[in-house]
Amino acid sequence: MAKGHRSQIKRERNANKDTRPSAKLSYARMSVQKACFVLDAIRGKDVKTALGILAYNPRYASGVIKKLLESAIANAENNNGMNPENLYIEECYANKGPTMKRVRPRAQGRAYRIEKRMSHITIVLNER
């Protein structure tokens, strides 16, 4: 157990918090692999270039990630007072979420399992 008063422990924990602007989407209805194809294309790019890539990428994940990136830019502008012209994508990753299991009827009374995967997508920005 940690030493000190509860408020002191909370103060120390909040002092170590990451102050970079970010946005997180939980339970996105796509697999991690499909989300990572799009995230790999925009990692390290400045936000203007990344928005252009996402606008013309034909994958379903690009539309979802574009909205998430716009949210992260708005967070940087409103909460941290950063200039959107100087922002770039420092980190972006997708973690595995829960999987919905469904059953598909097959021939001769068999049943095959269908797994509908979900992911948690995070985008972290920073200023150059």
C-alpha positions as YAML, in Angstrom:
chain: A
units: angstrom
residues:
- id: 1
  name: MET
  ca: [0.00, 0.00, 0.00]
- id: 2
  name: ALA
  ca: [1.22, 3.51, -0.85]
- id: 3
  name: LYS
  ca: [2.40, 5.85, 1.88]
- id: 4
  name: GLY
  ca: [0.80, 9.23, 2.58]
- id: 5
  name: HIS
  ca: [-2.64, 10.69, 2.61]
- id: 6
  name: ARG
  ca: [-5.12, 9.90, -0.16]
- id: 7
  name: SER
  ca: [-5.01, 13.47, -1.54]
- id: 8
  name: GLN
  ca: [-1.21, 13.37, -1.61]
- id: 9
  name: ILE
  ca: [-1.26, 10.10, -3.55]
- id: 10
  name: LYS
  ca: [-3.74, 11.58, -6.05]
- id: 11
  name: ARG
  ca: [-1.62, 14.71, -6.45]
- id: 12
  name: GLU
  ca: [1.47, 12.62, -7.23]
- id: 13
  name: ARG
  ca: [-0.47, 10.47, -9.70]
- id: 14
  name: ASN
  ca: [-1.83, 13.55, -11.52]
- id: 15
  name: ALA
  ca: [1.63, 15.14, -11.67]
- id: 16
  name: ASN
  ca: [2.83, 12.20, -13.79]
- id: 17
  name: LYS
  ca: [-0.09, 12.49, -16.25]
- id: 18
  name: ASP
  ca: [0.54, 12.79, -19.96]
- id: 19
  name: THR
  ca: [-0.34, 16.32, -21.11]
- id: 20
  name: ARG
  ca: [-0.19, 15.63, -24.85]
- id: 21
  name: PRO
  ca: [-3.53, 16.08, -26.63]
- id: 22
  name: SER
  ca: [-5.16, 12.81, -27.58]
- id: 23
  name: ALA
  ca: [-8.43, 11.16, -28.55]
- id: 24
  name: LYS
  ca: [-9.57, 7.60, -27.95]
- id: 25
  name: LEU
  ca: [-12.33, 5.60, -29.56]
- id: 26
  name: SER
  ca: [-13.41, 2.53, -27.62]
- id: 27
  name: TYR
  ca: [-15.31, -0.43, -29.04]
- id: 28
  name: ALA
  ca: [-14.85, 0.48, -32.72]
- id: 29
  name: ARG
  ca: [-16.53, -2.23, -34.80]
- id: 30
  name: MET
  ca: [-13.47, -3.25, -36.81]
- id: 31
  name: SER
  ca: [-10.59, -5.60, -36.25]
- id: 32
  name: VAL
  ca: [-7.24, -4.29, -35.03]
- id: 33
  name: GLN
  ca: [-5.53, -5.51, -38.19]
- id: 34
  name: LYS
  ca: [-7.84, -3.48, -40.47]
- id: 35
  name: ALA
  ca: [-7.47, -0.35, -38.31]
- id: 36
  name: CYS
  ca: [-3.67, -0.68, -38.27]
- id: 37
  name: PHE
  ca: [-3.47, -0.61, -42.08]
- id: 38
  name: VAL
  ca: [-4.78, 2.96, -41.98]
- id: 39
  name: LEU
  ca: [-2.93, 3.99, -38.80]
- id: 40
  name: ASP
  ca: [0.41, 2.92, -40.29]
- id: 41
  name: ALA
  ca: [-0.21, 5.25, -43.25]
- id: 42
  name: ILE
  ca: [-0.60, 8.37, -41.06]
- id: 43
  name: ARG
  ca: [1.84, 7.70, -38.19]
- id: 44
  name: GLY
  ca: [4.41, 10.51, -37.85]
- id: 45
  name: LYS
  ca: [2.76, 12.77, -40.45]
- id: 46
  name: ASP
  ca: [1.55, 16.31, -39.77]
- id: 47
  name: VAL
  ca: [-2.22, 16.59, -39.28]
- id: 48
  name: LYS
  ca: [-2.91, 18.36, -42.58]
- id: 49
  name: THR
  ca: [-1.23, 15.59, -44.58]
- id: 50
  name: ALA
  ca: [-2.88, 12.89, -42.45]
- id: 51
  name: LEU
  ca: [-6.37, 14.36, -43.04]
- id: 52
  name: GLY
  ca: [-5.66, 14.36, -46.79]
- id: 53
  name: ILE
  ca: [-4.57, 10.72, -46.70]
- id: 54
  name: LEU
  ca: [-7.66, 9.72, -44.72]
- id: 55
  name: ALA
  ca: [-10.03, 11.64, -46.99]
- id: 56
  name: TYR
  ca: [-8.97, 9.65, -50.08]
- id: 57
  name: ASN
  ca: [-8.31, 6.26, -48.50]
- id: 58
  name: PRO
  ca: [-11.03, 3.81, -49.62]
- id: 59
  name: ARG
  ca: [-10.99, 1.70, -46.45]
- id: 60
  name: TYR
  ca: [-13.88, 1.83, -43.96]
- id: 61
  name: ALA
  ca: [-11.48, 2.45, -41.09]
- id: 62
  name: SER
  ca: [-10.23, 5.70, -42.63]
- id: 63
  name: GLY
  ca: [-13.58, 7.46, -42.12]
- id: 64
  name: VAL
  ca: [-13.70, 6.45, -38.46]
- id: 65
  name: ILE
  ca: [-10.06, 7.43, -37.86]
- id: 66
  name: LYS
  ca: [-10.58, 10.77, -39.66]
- id: 67
  name: LYS
  ca: [-13.31, 11.71, -37.18]
- id: 68
  name: LEU
  ca: [-11.07, 10.64, -34.31]
- id: 69
  name: LEU
  ca: [-8.16, 12.72, -35.63]
- id: 70
  name: GLU
  ca: [-10.41, 15.78, -35.97]
- id: 71
  name: SER
  ca: [-11.45, 15.26, -32.35]
- id: 72
  name: ALA
  ca: [-7.81, 15.09, -31.23]
- id: 73
  name: ILE
  ca: [-7.06, 18.32, -33.15]
- id: 74
  name: ALA
  ca: [-10.01, 20.04, -31.46]
- id: 75
  name: ASN
  ca: [-8.79, 18.80, -28.06]
- id: 76
  name: ALA
  ca: [-5.32, 20.24, -28.75]
- id: 77
  name: GLU
  ca: [-6.76, 23.57, -29.84]
- id: 78
  name: ASN
  ca: [-9.36, 24.01, -27.07]
- id: 79
  name: ASN
  ca: [-7.84, 22.26, -24.06]
- id: 80
  name: ASN
  ca: [-4.10, 22.84, -24.59]
- id: 81
  name: GLY
  ca: [-4.15, 26.07, -26.65]
- id: 82
  name: MET
  ca: [-1.96, 24.58, -29.39]
- id: 83
  name: ASN
  ca: [-1.80, 25.82, -32.96]
- id: 84
  name: PRO
  ca: [-3.25, 23.17, -35.35]
- id: 85
  name: GLU
  ca: [-0.70, 24.12, -38.03]
- id: 86
  name: ASN
  ca: [2.19, 22.81, -35.89]
- id: 87
  name: LEU
  ca: [0.61, 19.50, -34.82]
- id: 88
  name: TYR
  ca: [1.74, 16.08, -35.94]
- id: 89
  name: ILE
  ca: [0.71, 12.52, -35.05]
- id: 90
  name: GLU
  ca: [3.19, 11.30, -32.46]
- id: 91
  name: GLU
  ca: [1.47, 8.00, -31.61]
- id: 92
  name: CYS
  ca: [-1.45, 6.10, -33.06]
- id: 93
  name: TYR
  ca: [-2.33, 2.54, -32.24]
- id: 94
  name: ALA
  ca: [-5.22, 0.10, -32.02]
- id: 95
  name: ASN
  ca: [-5.67, -2.34, -29.14]
- id: 96
  name: LYS
  ca: [-7.84, -5.43, -29.12]
- id: 97
  name: GLY
  ca: [-11.33, -5.02, -27.71]
- id: 98
  name: PRO
  ca: [-13.97, -7.63, -26.89]
- id: 99
  name: THR
  ca: [-15.16, -10.07, -29.54]
- id: 100
  name: MET
  ca: [-18.83, -10.75, -30.24]
- id: 101
  name: LYS
  ca: [-19.41, -14.41, -31.00]
- id: 102
  name: ARG
  ca: [-22.13, -15.34, -33.48]
- id: 103
  name: VAL
  ca: [-23.22, -18.63, -34.99]
- id: 104
  name: ARG
  ca: [-23.67, -19.33, -38.69]
- id: 105
  name: PRO
  ca: [-25.75, -22.39, -39.67]
- id: 106
  name: ARG
  ca: [-23.97, -24.71, -42.08]
- id: 107
  name: ALA
  ca: [-24.78, -27.90, -43.95]
- id: 108
  name: GLN
  ca: [-25.88, -31.10, -42.17]
- id: 109
  name: GLY
  ca: [-26.84, -29.34, -38.95]
- id: 110
  name: ARG
  ca: [-23.42, -27.96, -38.18]
- id: 111
  name: ALA
  ca: [-22.76, -24.46, -36.84]
- id: 112
  name: TYR
  ca: [-19.72, -22.35, -37.58]
- id: 113
  name: ARG
  ca: [-18.63, -19.55, -35.28]
- id: 114
  name: ILE
  ca: [-18.31, -16.00, -36.59]
- id: 115
  name: GLU
  ca: [-16.20, -13.61, -34.53]
- id: 116
  name: LYS
  ca: [-17.05, -9.93, -34.85]
- id: 117
  name: ARG
  ca: [-14.00, -8.19, -33.49]
- id: 118
  name: MET
  ca: [-13.74, -4.76, -31.88]
- id: 119
  name: SER
  ca: [-10.81, -2.46, -31.22]
- id: 120
  name: HIS
  ca: [-9.84, 0.53, -29.11]
- id: 121
  name: ILE
  ca: [-8.13, 3.19, -31.27]
- id: 122
  name: THR
  ca: [-5.95, 5.94, -29.77]
- id: 123
  name: ILE
  ca: [-4.34, 8.95, -31.45]
- id: 124
  name: VAL
  ca: [-1.80, 11.14, -29.60]
- id: 125
  name: LEU
  ca: [-0.65, 14.44, -31.09]
- id: 126
  name: ASN
  ca: [2.27, 16.73, -30.33]
- id: 127
  name: GLU
  ca: [3.63, 20.09, -31.48]
- id: 128
  name: ARG
  ca: [6.73, 20.46, -33.67]
...
